[in-house]
C-alpha cells in the first residue's frame, strides 16, 4: 500500500531528478532510493543503477548527459506534450489545458513550460494521488510520453544503458504501481 507521505517524497524526488542536474543530484537520488527501499524495493532495484552512475561521474558529466538526452535529442525531449503530439496546435491546446488545471489547483509551475516532465510529476506530488485528476494525468499523459521517451533512450548498440533510462523506467514502474493501487481502492468501495 502506498503511503501518502512516501508517495509525495517519491514523486518530488523524481521531479528533482528530471530537472537540469544541480549540486544536490546525489543527495536527491540517495533520498529517493531510500524512500523506494521502504515502500517498493523492486522499483528501488530498477532505480539504483542511476544512483551508482552518478556516484562514479561528475556533475558536469551528468549535465552533459541530461542536455544530450532531453534538450538535444528529439526522440527524448523532456516535454510530455511534445512526446504525445509533436510540435503544433494540439500541443498548444494541451499546454493551455495544463495551465487551466494547474490554476484550478493553485499550482505554480514557475518559468518552465507546464508540460515539462519535472513539472507534471511535481504536480502529482502536490495533489491527491489517488483521485481522478491524478489518474487521468498518469494514464493519458505521463504513461504514453514515458513509453516514447524510454524507447528514445535505449541504445541500439546494446552498450551500457543510458543512466536516465533507469530514472524513467523506475518512474514508469512506480506510476503503474500507483494505478494498480487506485484500481484496488476503487474495487473495494
C-alpha positions as a Markdown table, in Angstrom:
| # | Residue | x | y | z |
|---|---|---|---|---|
| 1 | Unk | 0.0 | 0.0 | 0.0 |
| 2 | Unk | 1.3 | 3.4 | -1.0 |
| 3 | Unk | 1.6 | 5.8 | 2.0 |
| 4 | Unk | 0.7 | 9.4 | 1.1 |
| 5 | Unk | 3.8 | 10.9 | 2.6 |
| 6 | Unk | 6.1 | 8.3 | 0.9 |
| 7 | Unk | 4.3 | 8.9 | -2.4 |
| 8 | Unk | 4.8 | 12.7 | -2.1 |
| 9 | Unk | 8.5 | 12.2 | -1.3 |
| 10 | Unk | 9.0 | 9.7 | -4.1 |
| 11 | Unk | 7.3 | 12.0 | -6.7 |
| 12 | Unk | 9.2 | 15.1 | -5.5 |
| 13 | Unk | 12.4 | 13.1 | -5.8 |
| 14 | Unk | 11.6 | 12.0 | -9.4 |
| 15 | Unk | 10.6 | 15.6 | -10.2 |
| 16 | Unk | 14.0 | 16.9 | -9.0 |
| 17 | Unk | 15.9 | 14.3 | -10.9 |
| 18 | Unk | 14.0 | 15.3 | -14.1 |
| 19 | Unk | 15.2 | 18.9 | -13.8 |
| 20 | Unk | 18.6 | 20.0 | -15.0 |
| 21 | Unk | 21.2 | 18.5 | -12.7 |
| 22 | Unk | 22.3 | 20.6 | -9.7 |
| 23 | Unk | 24.6 | 20.2 | -6.7 |
| 24 | Unk | 22.0 | 18.2 | -4.8 |
| 25 | Unk | 21.7 | 15.5 | -7.5 |
| 26 | Unk | 23.5 | 12.9 | -5.4 |
| 27 | Unk | 21.6 | 13.7 | -2.3 |
| 28 | Unk | 18.2 | 13.7 | -4.2 |
| 29 | Unk | 19.0 | 10.3 | -5.7 |
| 30 | Unk | 20.0 | 8.8 | -2.4 |
| 31 | Unk | 16.9 | 10.1 | -0.7 |
| 32 | Unk | 14.7 | 8.7 | -3.5 |
| 33 | Unk | 16.4 | 5.3 | -3.3 |
| 34 | Unk | 16.0 | 5.2 | 0.5 |
| 35 | Unk | 12.3 | 6.0 | 0.3 |
| 36 | Unk | 11.8 | 3.5 | -2.5 |
| 37 | Unk | 13.6 | 0.8 | -0.5 |
| 38 | Unk | 10.9 | 1.2 | 2.3 |
| 39 | Unk | 7.9 | 1.3 | 0.1 |
| 40 | Unk | 8.8 | -0.7 | -3.1 |
| 41 | Unk | 12.2 | -2.5 | -3.2 |
| 42 | Unk | 11.6 | -3.8 | -6.7 |
| 43 | Unk | 11.4 | -0.3 | -8.1 |
| 44 | Unk | 14.4 | 0.7 | -6.0 |
| 45 | Unk | 16.3 | -2.0 | -7.8 |
| 46 | Unk | 15.3 | -0.5 | -11.2 |
| 47 | Unk | 16.4 | 2.9 | -10.0 |
| 48 | Unk | 19.7 | 2.1 | -8.3 |
| 49 | Unk | 21.9 | 1.8 | -11.4 |
| 50 | Unk | 21.3 | 5.6 | -11.8 |
| 51 | Unk | 22.5 | 6.2 | -8.3 |
| 52 | Unk | 25.6 | 4.1 | -9.0 |
| 53 | Unk | 26.2 | 6.0 | -12.2 |
| 54 | Unk | 26.1 | 9.4 | -10.6 |
| 55 | Unk | 28.4 | 8.3 | -7.7 |
| 56 | Unk | 31.0 | 7.5 | -10.4 |
| 57 | Unk | 30.6 | 10.6 | -12.5 |
| 58 | Unk | 31.0 | 14.3 | -12.1 |
| 59 | Unk | 28.1 | 16.8 | -12.1 |
| 60 | Unk | 29.4 | 18.3 | -15.3 |
| 61 | Unk | 29.2 | 14.9 | -17.0 |
| 62 | Unk | 25.6 | 14.4 | -15.7 |
| 63 | Unk | 24.7 | 17.9 | -17.0 |
| 64 | Unk | 26.1 | 16.8 | -20.4 |
| 65 | Unk | 24.1 | 13.6 | -20.4 |
| 66 | Unk | 21.0 | 15.4 | -19.4 |
| 67 | Unk | 21.3 | 18.0 | -22.1 |
| 68 | Unk | 22.2 | 15.5 | -24.8 |
| 69 | Unk | 19.1 | 13.3 | -23.9 |
| 70 | Unk | 16.4 | 15.8 | -23.0 |
| 71 | Unk | 17.4 | 19.1 | -24.7 |
| 72 | Unk | 19.0 | 18.0 | -28.0 |
| 73 | Unk | 17.5 | 14.6 | -28.9 |
| 74 | Unk | 14.1 | 15.0 | -30.4 |
| 75 | Unk | 13.3 | 11.4 | -29.6 |
| 76 | Unk | 13.5 | 12.2 | -25.9 |
| 77 | Unk | 12.5 | 15.8 | -25.3 |
| 78 | Unk | 11.5 | 16.2 | -21.7 |
| 79 | Unk | 8.2 | 17.7 | -22.6 |
| 80 | Unk | 5.2 | 15.4 | -22.5 |
| 81 | Unk | 3.2 | 17.4 | -24.9 |
| 82 | Unk | 5.9 | 17.1 | -27.5 |
| 83 | Unk | 6.1 | 13.4 | -26.9 |
| 84 | Unk | 2.4 | 12.9 | -27.4 |
| 85 | Unk | 1.5 | 15.5 | -30.0 |
| 86 | Unk | 4.8 | 16.7 | -31.6 |
| 87 | Unk | 5.1 | 20.4 | -32.2 |
| 88 | Unk | 1.9 | 22.1 | -33.3 |
| 89 | Unk | -1.6 | 23.2 | -32.5 |
| 90 | Unk | -2.5 | 20.1 | -30.4 |
| 91 | Unk | 0.5 | 20.6 | -28.1 |
| 92 | Unk | -0.5 | 24.2 | -27.7 |
| 93 | Unk | -4.1 | 23.2 | -26.7 |
| 94 | Unk | -2.6 | 20.6 | -24.3 |
| 95 | Unk | -0.4 | 23.3 | -22.7 |
| 96 | Unk | -3.4 | 25.6 | -22.3 |
| 97 | Unk | -5.4 | 22.8 | -20.7 |
| 98 | Unk | -2.5 | 22.1 | -18.3 |
| 99 | Unk | -2.3 | 25.8 | -17.3 |
| 100 | Unk | -6.0 | 25.8 | -16.6 |
| 101 | Unk | -5.7 | 22.6 | -14.5 |
| 102 | Unk | -2.7 | 23.9 | -12.6 |
| 103 | Unk | -4.6 | 27.2 | -11.8 |
| 104 | Unk | -7.6 | 25.1 | -10.6 |
| 105 | Unk | -5.3 | 23.5 | -8.0 |
| 106 | Unk | -3.3 | 26.7 | -7.3 |
| 107 | Unk | -0.2 | 25.0 | -8.5 |
| 108 | Unk | 2.7 | 27.3 | -9.6 |
| 109 | Unk | 4.7 | 25.8 | -12.5 |
| 110 | Unk | 7.3 | 28.6 | -12.4 |
| 111 | Unk | 9.0 | 29.7 | -15.6 |
| 112 | Unk | 9.1 | 26.3 | -17.2 |
| 113 | Unk | 6.5 | 25.2 | -19.8 |
| 114 | Unk | 3.8 | 23.3 | -18.0 |
| 115 | Unk | 4.3 | 20.1 | -20.0 |
| 116 | Unk | 7.9 | 19.6 | -18.7 |
| 117 | Unk | 8.1 | 16.2 | -17.1 |
| 118 | Unk | 9.5 | 17.6 | -13.8 |
| 119 | Unk | 6.6 | 20.0 | -13.5 |
| 120 | Unk | 4.0 | 17.3 | -14.2 |
| 121 | Unk | 5.5 | 14.9 | -11.7 |
| 122 | Unk | 5.7 | 17.7 | -9.1 |
| 123 | Unk | 2.1 | 18.5 | -9.7 |
| 124 | Unk | 1.2 | 14.8 | -9.0 |
| 125 | Unk | 3.1 | 15.1 | -5.7 |
| 126 | Unk | 1.1 | 18.2 | -4.8 |
| 127 | Unk | -2.4 | 16.9 | -5.4 |
| 128 | Unk | -4.2 | 13.8 | -4.0 |
| 129 | Unk | -2.5 | 11.0 | -5.9 |
| 130 | Unk | -5.5 | 8.6 | -5.7 |
| 131 | Unk | -8.0 | 11.0 | -7.3 |
| 132 | Unk | -9.3 | 11.1 | -10.9 |
| 133 | Unk | -7.2 | 14.1 | -11.9 |
| 134 | Unk | -4.0 | 12.3 | -11.0 |
| 135 | Unk | -5.0 | 9.1 | -12.5 |
| 136 | Unk | -6.1 | 10.8 | -15.8 |
| 137 | Unk | -2.7 | 12.6 | -15.9 |
| 138 | Unk | -0.9 | 9.4 | -15.4 |
| 139 | Unk | -2.8 | 7.3 | -17.9 |
| 140 | Unk | -3.4 | 9.9 | -20.6 |
| 141 | Unk | -0.2 | 12.0 | -20.4 |
| 142 | Unk | 2.7 | 10.6 | -18.4 |
| 143 | Unk | 2.5 | 6.9 | -19.4 |
| 144 | Unk | 2.3 | 7.5 | -23.2 |
| 145 | Unk | 5.1 | 10.0 | -23.1 |
| 146 | Unk | 7.2 | 7.8 | -20.9 |
| 147 | Unk | 6.8 | 4.9 | -23.3 |
| 148 | Unk | 8.2 | 7.1 | -26.2 |
| 149 | Unk | 11.0 | 8.5 | -24.1 |
| 150 | Unk | 12.1 | 5.1 | -22.9 |
| 151 | Unk | 12.3 | 3.9 | -26.5 |
| 152 | Unk | 14.3 | 7.0 | -27.3 |
| 153 | Unk | 16.8 | 6.3 | -24.6 |
| 154 | Unk | 17.5 | 2.7 | -25.5 |
| 155 | Unk | 20.9 | 2.2 | -27.1 |
| 156 | Unk | 20.8 | 0.3 | -30.3 |
| 157 | Unk | 24.4 | -0.9 | -29.9 |
| 158 | Unk | 23.5 | -2.8 | -26.6 |
| 159 | Unk | 26.3 | -1.0 | -24.7 |
| 160 | Unk | 25.8 | 0.4 | -21.2 |
| 161 | Unk | 22.3 | 1.7 | -20.8 |
| 162 | Unk | 21.8 | 5.4 | -20.5 |
| 163 | Unk | 21.6 | 6.4 | -16.8 |
| 164 | Unk | 18.4 | 8.4 | -17.2 |
| 165 | Unk | 16.7 | 5.3 | -18.7 |
| 166 | Unk | 16.7 | 4.0 | -15.1 |
| 167 | Unk | 15.1 | 7.1 | -13.8 |
| 168 | Unk | 12.3 | 7.0 | -16.4 |
| 169 | Unk | 11.8 | 3.2 | -16.2 |
| 170 | Unk | 11.6 | 3.2 | -12.4 |
| 171 | Unk | 9.2 | 6.2 | -12.6 |
| 172 | Unk | 7.1 | 4.3 | -15.1 |
| 173 | Unk | 7.0 | 1.3 | -12.8 |
| 174 | Unk | 6.1 | 3.4 | -9.8 |
| 175 | Unk | 3.2 | 5.1 | -11.7 |
| 176 | Unk | 2.0 | 1.6 | -12.8 |
| 177 | Unk | 2.1 | 0.6 | -9.2 |
| 178 | Unk | 0.1 | 3.7 | -8.2 |
| 179 | Unk | -2.6 | 3.0 | -10.9 |
| 180 | Unk | -2.9 | -0.6 | -9.6 |
| 181 | Unk | -3.4 | 0.7 | -6.1 |
| 182 | Unk | -6.0 | 3.1 | -7.3 |
| 183 | Unk | -7.9 | 0.3 | -9.1 |
| 184 | Unk | -7.8 | -1.8 | -6.0 |
| 185 | Unk | -9.2 | 1.0 | -3.9 |
| 186 | Unk | -12.0 | 1.7 | -6.4 |
| 187 | Unk | -12.9 | -2.0 | -6.5 |
| 188 | Unk | -13.0 | -2.2 | -2.6 |
| 189 | Unk | -15.6 | 0.7 | -2.5 |
